[in-house]
Amino acid sequence: MVCEWFESADIAFGSLAGGGRYDKITDFIDPKQSFSGVGTSLGRFVYMMIDKITAIEKEEAYLFVNFDDTYSDIISLYKRFLDAGNICEIYPTGAKLGKQFEYADKK
């Protein structure tokens, strides 16, 4: 049995993935020593996943620095950014600015 998976909105483009059991798949090499096999193909599916991952990586994200004394002001601005659909976070402590920038660079 062999199966193929298609995206219903784009069947004409081809299958996303396929696979199954292939009886006597090596007959064309040597019919006397033939055996069956199982295989898969993830061609177009892999490209779809790569597109989704690269789209996520391209999204902008915001890190609000935290000086402790301005925390309440940061919260209101943070909420406005979240409501607008942005990815954002507030640095959890009032650490030195250099440490907060290091954290942002690693993210």
Secondary structure, 3 states (H helix, E strand, C coil): CEEEECCHHHHHHCCCEEEEEECCCCCCCCHHHCCCEEEEECHHHHHHHHHHHHHHHHCCEEEECCCCCCHHHHHHHHHHHHHCCCEEEECCCCCCHHHHHHHHHHC
